[in-house]
Amino acid sequence: ALVSGPIPLPTEKNIYTILRSPHVNKDSREQFEMRTHKRLIDILDPNPRAIDALMHLDLPSGVDIEIKL
């Protein structure tokens, strides 16, 4: 199987702004951000062994994999 990649895709950045105080002081705010990094690995002419190896990868928590055939 021919492999091209990993190709870095644009990083998705979500910023959330919340008030620090539950009542007053609207000037006092706190910002949190969550960044999602994506990579594309293109497998040309995949064989069943390569697909099976990808399906059984042990990934750390917080890391997801999506396989499109």
MOPAC internal coordinates of N, CA, C and O (Angstrom, degrees):
PM7 1SCF
backbone

  N    0.0000 0     0.00 0     0.00 0    0    0    0
  C    1.4593 1     0.00 0     0.00 0    1    0    0
  C    1.5235 1   108.58 1     0.00 0    2    1    0
  O    1.2310 1   120.78 1   -50.07 1    3    2    1
  N    1.3233 1   116.12 1   129.93 1    3    2    1
  C    1.4616 1   121.16 1   176.86 1    5    3    2
  C    1.5207 1   109.04 1   -83.54 1    6    5    3
  O    1.2310 1   120.88 1   -44.92 1    7    6    5
  N    1.3351 1   115.92 1   135.08 1    7    6    5
  C    1.4643 1   121.35 1  -177.16 1    9    7    6
  C    1.5195 1   108.86 1  -121.11 1   10    9    7
  O    1.2310 1   120.44 1   -48.71 1   11   10    9
  N    1.3233 1   116.77 1   131.29 1   11   10    9
  C    1.4619 1   121.14 1   171.42 1   13   11   10
  C    1.5221 1   107.74 1  -122.95 1   14   13   11
  O    1.2310 1   120.82 1   -50.16 1   15   14   13
  N    1.3013 1   116.04 1   129.84 1   15   14   13
  C    1.4644 1   119.79 1   179.68 1   17   15   14
  C    1.5123 1   110.58 1   130.13 1   18   17   15
  O    1.2310 1   119.21 1     4.41 1   19   18   17
  N    1.2831 1   119.10 1  -175.59 1   19   18   17
  C    1.4548 1   128.40 1     5.86 1   21   19   18
  C    1.5354 1   112.22 1   -74.01 1   22   21   19
  O    1.2310 1   120.85 1   -44.60 1   23   22   21
  N    1.3168 1   115.97 1   135.40 1   23   22   21
  C    1.4593 1   122.80 1   178.36 1   25   23   22
  C    1.5226 1   107.09 1  -101.58 1   26   25   23
  O    1.2310 1   119.70 1   -60.51 1   27   26   25
  N    1.3392 1   118.19 1   119.49 1   27   26   25
  C    1.4689 1   119.03 1   179.94 1   29   27   26
  C    1.5232 1   111.16 1   -72.34 1   30   29   27
  O    1.2310 1   120.86 1   -50.74 1   31   30   29
  N    1.3225 1   115.95 1   129.26 1   31   30   29
  C    1.4562 1   122.52 1   175.29 1   33   31   30
  C    1.5270 1   108.34 1   -97.97 1   34   33   31
  O    1.2310 1   119.34 1   -16.76 1   35   34   33
  N    1.3346 1   118.87 1   163.24 1   35   34   33
  C    1.4731 1   120.02 1  -178.48 1   37   35   34
  C    1.5295 1   112.14 1   -58.43 1   38   37   35
  O    1.2310 1   121.20 1   -38.40 1   39   38   37
  N    1.3324 1   115.30 1   141.60 1   39   38   37
  C    1.4558 1   121.87 1   179.21 1   41   39   38
  C    1.5213 1   109.23 1   -78.34 1   42   41   39
  O    1.2310 1   120.79 1   -51.07 1   43   42   41
  N    1.3207 1   116.09 1   128.93 1   43   42   41
  C    1.4593 1   121.36 1   178.29 1   45   43   42
  C    1.5226 1   107.97 1   -90.42 1   46   45   43
  O    1.2310 1   120.37 1   -54.44 1   47   46   45
  N    1.3410 1   116.90 1   125.56 1   47   46   45
  C    1.4599 1   121.35 1  -176.09 1   49   47   46
  C    1.5255 1   109.29 1  -120.43 1   50   49   47
  O    1.2310 1   120.36 1   -62.34 1   51   50   49
  N    1.3215 1   116.92 1   117.66 1   51   50   49
  C    1.4657 1   122.57 1   176.64 1   53   51   50
  C    1.5180 1   108.08 1  -107.52 1   54   53   51
  O    1.2310 1   120.48 1   -54.94 1   55   54   53
  N    1.3466 1   116.69 1   125.06 1   55   54   53
  C    1.4645 1   121.96 1   179.67 1   57   55   54
  C    1.5252 1   108.03 1  -113.54 1   58   57   55
  O    1.2310 1   120.98 1   -50.66 1   59   58   57
  N    1.3312 1   115.74 1   129.34 1   59   58   57
  C    1.4546 1   122.27 1   178.79 1   61   59   58
  C    1.5186 1   108.15 1  -117.51 1   62   61   59
  O    1.2310 1   120.35 1   -52.43 1   63   62   61
  N    1.3388 1   116.94 1   127.57 1   63   62   61
  C    1.4573 1   122.53 1   178.10 1   65   63   62
  C    1.5202 1   108.04 1  -111.65 1   66   65   63
  O    1.2310 1   120.87 1   -52.85 1   67   66   65
  N    1.3283 1   115.93 1   127.15 1   67   66   65
  C    1.4689 1   120.55 1   179.55 1   69   67   66
  C    1.5233 1   108.95 1  -128.89 1   70   69   67
  O    1.2310 1   121.09 1   -21.51 1   71   70   69
  N    1.3281 1   115.51 1   158.49 1   71   70   69
  C    1.4602 1   120.64 1   175.54 1   73   71   70
  C    1.5254 1   108.69 1   -78.41 1   74   73   71
  O    1.2310 1   120.67 1   -41.75 1   75   74   73
  N    1.3274 1   116.33 1   138.25 1   75   74   73
  C    1.4697 1   119.77 1   178.76 1   77   75   74
  C    1.5278 1   110.82 1   -72.51 1   78   77   75
  O    1.2310 1   120.78 1   144.60 1   79   78   77
  N    1.3303 1   116.11 1   -35.40 1   79   78   77
  C    1.4589 1   121.09 1  -176.99 1   81   79   78
  C    1.5298 1   109.70 1  -101.59 1   82   81   79
  O    1.2310 1   119.82 1   -37.10 1   83   82   81
  N    1.3228 1   117.95 1   142.90 1   83   82   81
  C    1.4635 1   119.06 1   179.61 1   85   83   82
  C    1.5328 1   113.72 1   -77.08 1   86   85   83
  O    1.2310 1   119.88 1   168.43 1   87   86   85
  N    1.3602 1   117.84 1   -11.57 1   87   86   85
  C    1.4683 1   119.41 1  -172.88 1   89   87   86
  C    1.5268 1   112.02 1  -117.86 1   90   89   87
  O    1.2310 1   119.87 1   104.03 1   91   90   89
  N    1.3272 1   117.86 1   -75.97 1   91   90   89
  C    1.4723 1   121.87 1  -176.09 1   93   91   90
  C    1.5242 1   109.54 1  -113.14 1   94   93   91
  O    1.2310 1   119.76 1    18.01 1   95   94   93
  N    1.3169 1   118.06 1  -161.99 1   95   94   93
  C    1.4724 1   125.05 1   178.57 1   97   95   94
  C    1.5290 1   111.19 1    64.46 1   98   97   95
  O    1.2310 1   121.28 1  -115.48 1   99   98   97
  N    1.3276 1   115.15 1    64.52 1   99   98   97
  C    1.4617 1   119.68 1   179.42 1  101   99   98
  C    1.5260 1   111.35 1   -68.89 1  102  101   99
  O    1.2310 1   119.85 1   159.66 1  103  102  101
  N    1.3395 1   117.90 1   -20.34 1  103  102  101
  C    1.4663 1   120.70 1   179.07 1  105  103  102
  C    1.5277 1   111.77 1   -72.52 1  106  105  103
  O    1.2310 1   120.43 1   158.91 1  107  106  105
  N    1.3167 1   116.78 1   -21.09 1  107  106  105
  C    1.4637 1   120.66 1  -178.57 1  109  107  106
  C    1.5258 1   109.25 1   -92.77 1  110  109  107
  O    1.2310 1   121.08 1   -75.78 1  111  110  109
  N    1.3266 1   115.53 1   104.22 1  111  110  109
  C    1.4626 1   120.66 1  -178.61 1  113  111  110
  C    1.5149 1   110.18 1  -128.40 1  114  113  111
  O    1.2310 1   121.36 1   -18.60 1  115  114  113
  N    1.3105 1   115.01 1   161.40 1  115  114  113
  C    1.4598 1   120.93 1   178.41 1  117  115  114
  C    1.5226 1   108.25 1  -129.93 1  118  117  115
  O    1.2310 1   120.97 1   -39.56 1  119  118  117
  N    1.3356 1   115.75 1   140.44 1  119  118  117
  C    1.4575 1   120.35 1  -178.63 1  121  119  118
  C    1.5216 1   110.31 1  -115.33 1  122  121  119
  O    1.2310 1   121.60 1   -42.28 1  123  122  121
  N    1.3189 1   114.55 1   137.72 1  123  122  121
  C    1.4573 1   121.83 1   174.49 1  125  123  122
  C    1.5173 1   107.49 1  -123.26 1  126  125  123
  O    1.2310 1   120.82 1   -31.96 1  127  126  125
  N    1.3183 1   116.04 1   148.04 1  127  126  125
  C    1.4570 1   118.75 1   176.89 1  129  127  126
  C    1.5157 1   109.97 1  -134.22 1  130  129  127
  O    1.2310 1   121.80 1   -31.85 1  131  130  129
  N    1.3183 1   114.15 1   148.15 1  131  130  129
  C    1.4546 1   121.08 1   177.76 1  133  131  130
  C    1.5231 1   106.79 1  -126.74 1  134  133  131
  O    1.2310 1   120.74 1   -56.64 1  135  134  133
  N    1.3141 1   116.18 1   123.36 1  135  134  133
  C    1.4584 1   121.13 1  -179.31 1  137  135  134
  C    1.5213 1   109.62 1  -108.07 1  138  137  135
  O    1.2310 1   121.08 1   -44.66 1  139  138  137
  N    1.3297 1   115.54 1   135.34 1  139  138  137
  C    1.4566 1   122.15 1   178.06 1  141  139  138
  C    1.5183 1   107.90 1  -116.88 1  142  141  139
  O    1.2310 1   120.86 1   -65.39 1  143  142  141
  N    1.3254 1   115.96 1   114.61 1  143  142  141
  C    1.4622 1   121.94 1   179.16 1  145  143  142
  C    1.5225 1   108.13 1   -98.10 1  146  145  143
  O    1.2310 1   120.96 1   -46.83 1  147  146  145
  N    1.3348 1   115.77 1   133.17 1  147  146  145
  C    1.4624 1   120.11 1  -178.85 1  149  147  146
  C    1.5187 1   109.92 1  -125.22 1  150  149  147
  O    1.2310 1   121.37 1   -33.45 1  151  150  149
  N    1.3330 1   114.99 1   146.55 1  151  150  149
  C    1.4662 1   122.15 1   176.07 1  153  151  150
  C    1.5177 1   108.18 1  -131.34 1  154  153  151
  O    1.2310 1   120.78 1   -30.36 1  155  154  153
  N    1.3172 1   116.11 1   149.64 1  155  154  153
  C    1.4549 1   122.11 1   178.62 1  157  155  154
  C    1.5148 1   108.28 1  -118.62 1  158  157  155
  O    1.2310 1   120.86 1   -54.46 1  159  158  157
  N    1.3172 1   115.96 1   125.54 1  159  158  157
  C    1.4640 1   121.83 1   174.88 1  161  159  158
  C    1.5180 1   106.28 1  -118.78 1  162  161  159
  O    1.2310 1   120.71 1   -63.75 1  163  162  161
  N    1.3135 1   116.24 1   116.25 1  163  162  161
  C    1.4611 1   122.02 1  -177.44 1  165  163  162
  C    1.5231 1   108.61 1  -100.00 1  166  165  163
  O    1.2310 1   120.66 1   -59.40 1  167  166  165
  N    1.3285 1   116.35 1   120.60 1  167  166  165
  C    1.4633 1   121.97 1   179.20 1  169  167  166
  C    1.5213 1   107.46 1  -108.88 1  170  169  167
  O    1.2310 1   120.98 1   -68.50 1  171  170  169
  N    1.3240 1   115.73 1   111.50 1  171  170  169
  C    1.4574 1   121.18 1   179.51 1  173  171  170
  C    1.5222 1   109.01 1   -89.65 1  174  173  171
  O    1.2310 1   120.72 1   -44.21 1  175  174  173
  N    1.3082 1   116.22 1   135.79 1  175  174  173
  C    1.4625 1   123.41 1  -179.09 1  177  175  174
  C    1.5356 1   111.30 1    54.79 1  178  177  175
  O    1.2310 1   120.13 1  -118.22 1  179  178  177
  N    1.3553 1   117.36 1    61.78 1  179  178  177
  C    1.4687 1   119.42 1  -178.38 1  181  179  178
  C    1.5251 1   111.66 1   -71.70 1  182  181  179
  O    1.2310 1   121.60 1   -36.80 1  183  182  181
  N    1.3166 1   114.55 1   143.20 1  183  182  181
  C    1.4634 1   119.63 1   174.92 1  185  183  182
  C    1.5345 1   108.30 1  -103.82 1  186  185  183
  O    1.2310 1   119.42 1   -16.23 1  187  186  185
  N    1.3133 1   118.71 1   163.77 1  187  186  185
  C    1.4744 1   120.58 1  -177.67 1  189  187  186
  C    1.5277 1   113.51 1   -60.22 1  190  189  187
  O    1.2310 1   120.20 1   149.35 1  191  190  189
  N    1.3213 1   117.23 1   -30.65 1  191  190  189
  C    1.4679 1   119.94 1  -179.98 1  193  191  190
  C    1.5282 1   111.27 1   -67.80 1  194  193  191
  O    1.2310 1   120.23 1   140.31 1  195  194  193
  N    1.3446 1   117.17 1   -39.69 1  195  194  193
  C    1.4657 1   120.93 1   178.86 1  197  195  194
  C    1.5295 1   110.84 1   -67.51 1  198  197  195
  O    1.2310 1   120.16 1   139.50 1  199  198  197
  N    1.3189 1   117.30 1   -40.50 1  199  198  197
  C    1.4635 1   120.84 1   178.84 1  201  199  198
  C    1.5240 1   110.45 1   -66.41 1  202  201  199
  O    1.2310 1   120.03 1   139.64 1  203  202  201
  N    1.3240 1   117.55 1   -40.36 1  203  202  201
  C    1.4620 1   121.31 1   178.62 1  205  203  202
  C    1.5290 1   110.98 1   -65.03 1  206  205  203
  O    1.2310 1   120.21 1   142.36 1  207  206  205
  N    1.3308 1   117.20 1   -37.64 1  207  206  205
  C    1.4674 1   120.57 1   178.13 1  209  207  206
  C    1.5277 1   110.86 1   -65.50 1  210  209  207
  O    1.2310 1   119.88 1   141.94 1  211  210  209
  N    1.3239 1   117.83 1   -38.06 1  211  210  209
  C    1.4660 1   120.72 1   178.15 1  213  211  210
  C    1.5231 1   111.74 1   -69.63 1  214  213  211
  O    1.2310 1   120.25 1   143.83 1  215  214  213
  N    1.3222 1   117.13 1   -36.17 1  215  214  213
  C    1.4636 1   120.58 1  -178.70 1  217  215  214
  C    1.5287 1   112.09 1   -67.83 1  218  217  215
  O    1.2310 1   119.95 1   150.65 1  219  218  217
  N    1.3260 1   117.71 1   -29.35 1  219  218  217
  C    1.4632 1   121.26 1  -175.33 1  221  219  218
  C    1.5278 1   113.13 1  -105.44 1  222  221  219
  O    1.2310 1   119.79 1  -155.02 1  223  222  221
  N    1.3350 1   118.00 1    24.98 1  223  222  221
  C    1.4617 1   121.04 1   176.69 1  225  223  222
  C    1.5254 1   110.04 1   -72.31 1  226  225  223
  O    1.2310 1   120.46 1   -42.36 1  227  226  225
  N    1.3310 1   116.73 1   137.64 1  227  226  225
  C    1.4600 1   121.40 1   173.45 1  229  227  226
  C    1.5222 1   107.81 1   -89.46 1  230  229  227
  O    1.2310 1   120.53 1   -66.95 1  231  230  229
  N    1.3348 1   116.60 1   113.05 1  231  230  229
  C    1.4594 1   122.16 1  -177.28 1  233  231  230
  C    1.5193 1   109.78 1  -108.94 1  234  233  231
  O    1.2310 1   120.08 1   -34.44 1  235  234  233
  N    1.3371 1   117.45 1   145.56 1  235  234  233
  C    1.4651 1   119.47 1   176.29 1  237  235  234
  C    1.5317 1   110.92 1   -68.32 1  238  237  235
  O    1.2310 1   120.75 1   -15.14 1  239  238  237
  N    1.3216 1   116.18 1   164.86 1  239  238  237
  C    1.4616 1   119.68 1   179.80 1  241  239  238
  C    1.5275 1   109.27 1   -65.92 1  242  241  239
  O    1.2310 1   120.76 1   -37.97 1  243  242  241
  N    1.3084 1   116.16 1   142.03 1  243  242  241
  C    1.4574 1   121.35 1  -178.43 1  245  243  242
  C    1.5142 1   113.88 1    90.31 1  246  245  243
  O    1.2310 1   120.05 1   175.36 1  247  246  245
  N    1.3273 1   117.52 1    -4.64 1  247  246  245
  C    1.4635 1   121.69 1   178.94 1  249  247  246
  C    1.5245 1   107.96 1  -111.61 1  250  249  247
  O    1.2310 1   121.16 1   -55.23 1  251  250  249
  N    1.3244 1   115.38 1   124.77 1  251  250  249
  C    1.4614 1   120.76 1   180.00 1  253  251  250
  C    1.5148 1   109.49 1  -117.09 1  254  253  251
  O    1.2310 1   120.89 1   -24.97 1  255  254  253
  N    1.3230 1   115.91 1   155.03 1  255  254  253
  C    1.4571 1   121.48 1   177.40 1  257  255  254
  C    1.5245 1   107.46 1  -131.34 1  258  257  255
  O    1.2310 1   121.02 1   -41.65 1  259  258  257
  N    1.3244 1   115.65 1   138.35 1  259  258  257
  C    1.4588 1   121.59 1   178.54 1  261  259  258
  C    1.5159 1   107.49 1  -124.49 1  262  261  259
  O    1.2310 1   120.73 1   -53.88 1  263  262  261
  N    1.3267 1   116.20 1   126.12 1  263  262  261
  C    1.4630 1   121.41 1  -177.31 1  265  263  262
  C    1.5188 1   108.59 1  -114.14 1  266  265  263
  O    1.2310 1   120.80 1   -56.09 1  267  266  265
  N    1.3289 1   116.08 1   123.91 1  267  266  265
  C    1.4657 1   121.85 1   176.20 1  269  267  266
  C    1.5135 1   107.86 1  -115.35 1  270  269  267
  O    1.2310 1   120.64 1   -50.61 1  271  270  269
  N    1.3117 1   116.38 1   129.39 1  271  270  269
  C    1.4611 1   121.22 1   179.65 1  273  271  270
  C    1.5074 1   110.74 1  -100.00 1  274  273  271
  O    1.2310 1   120.10 1   180.00 1  275  274  273

